[in-house]
Amino acid sequence: MHGDVFYAAGMVPTLPFGRTGHASTRVIFGAAALGGMRQERADATLALIDAAGINHIDTAASYGASEDRLQPFLAQHRERFFLATKTGEREGIAARAELERSLARMGVDHVDLIQLHNLVEPDEWEAAFAPGGVVEAMAAARDEGLTRFIGVTGHGLRIASMLVRSLERFDFDSVLFPYNHVLLTDPAYRSDVETLRTLCAQRRVAAQTIKALARGRWPDGDMRKFSWYEPISDPEAIGRAVRHVLATDDLYLNTTSDARLLPAILEAAAGELDPPTEEQMAADVEAFGITPLFDGGALERI
């Protein structure tokens, strides 16, 4: 046991999800993977994560058919899962309507966490926090019982500093940001992430990570069917990427939208979580041609 992280033989460890009172598995199922699936395959994927003991699902209104694919599973297993979704709206009325649609699509009367999706751009940030904006609307939805908690997420090299700014403006319960070895070789981004993690620890804000398995963008900007970026597929490299995140005691790993990689992720997370060395991670960068997804400029928007 390390701090508040609890381990069971062959199981994915759990960690209190900030101050929510829920002990979330440190691997969170990224339900974007369900967005383009038929229902039968979605059912099989959800059975896999259920069998592995995963107890936290993260989806979004914009993830294709993901919320619809979750509905049959949630009808039987809702009480066992911390359920999170996201709204990309910045204006309050539109965000409230999107949350209500999400609840209807999933067949639930509330979510555990509603997240402001990809709140990075300054103009959108100002709109979100303005009177009548999404922050005000989601706080009202929380008061009405449509959600229990509120979080904020984002992409790009600017997001860690923007999340700090968001936490200074509103008492969010969780954040979500990109985190992998190659991104953290950028000194400015690494410093921003460290500042964010320190603030999260002080305020008991849950810190979720994405893009742990990112190899890079598809050649020529091609959008493939599983993900907008190409993930690492080598099982041993996946294991090192997973341990790079989970060897710390404060981070969660949200799984990639390529569900074919779930077994390797789950196997790695249920094993020993000794951190890989810098040399091992650098060797993977060289061997698999891993490149940053973001550059602070042209590559900031997906």
C-alpha positions, 0 to 999 in steps of 0.5 A: 500500500502506498498512501491511500492506494489499495492493492488486491492481488490481480486487481487494478488498484483504487484511490479515493477520487478526490473528495468525492468519497468514491474509491475509483479504480486508477484505470478509468474506462474511457468510453469514447471507445464505444462511440463507433461500436455496434451494441454487441461489441460495446456489451462485450467491452463493458463486460471486460472492464466489469470483470476486471473490477473497473468501477469508473466510466468516463464518457461525453455527449460528443463521443458518437453513440457512446452514451447510447451504448452504455444504456443497457449496461447501466440499466443493470449495473449503474450502482457499481460505477462512478459515472462521468460525462462531459458537456462542450457547451459554454452557455448555460441553457445549452449546457443544461439541455446537453446534460439532460440529453445525456441523462436520457441517452444513458437512461439514468437520473443523474451522473456522478460527475459532469465535466466541462469538456476541453476548456482551453481557449480564453474566449470560451473560458470567459464565456463559461465563467460569465453569468449565465454560463456553463459553470453557473448552470452546472452548479445549479444542476448539482444543487438539483441532483442531476450531478453530484460533482463538477470537473473540467478537462482539456487538451494541449500544452496550455491546458495545465496552466488553464486548469490551474486558472479554472481551479482558482475561479471555481472549486472543481472536484476533478481535472483531466489533462494529457500526461505521457513521457514525451509530453513531459520532456517539454520543460514548460509543460512539465512545470505547469503539470507539477503546479497543477498536481500540487494544487490538486493535492492541496485541495483534494481534487482528482487528477485524471490523465489522458493520452498515456499511450499516444504514439503520435498523430496519424500520418497526413492528419488522417483520422482513423476509426478508433482514435484521432491519434495513433496509440502504442500497440506493443504490449511491453511498451504499453506496460511501461506507459501505464506504469509511467502514470500509475507508479505515482500515487496521485494520478488516474489513467483514462483508457485509450479509445482503441478498445483493442488495447484494453487487455494489455492496459488492464494487465499492466495496471493489475501488476507491479507498478514499479516506475520505468526508468527514463532510459526505458522510456527514451528507448521506447520513444526511439523504437516506436517513433513517439512524437508529441501530440501538441506543440503549443501552436499549430497542433493545439487544436485537435 
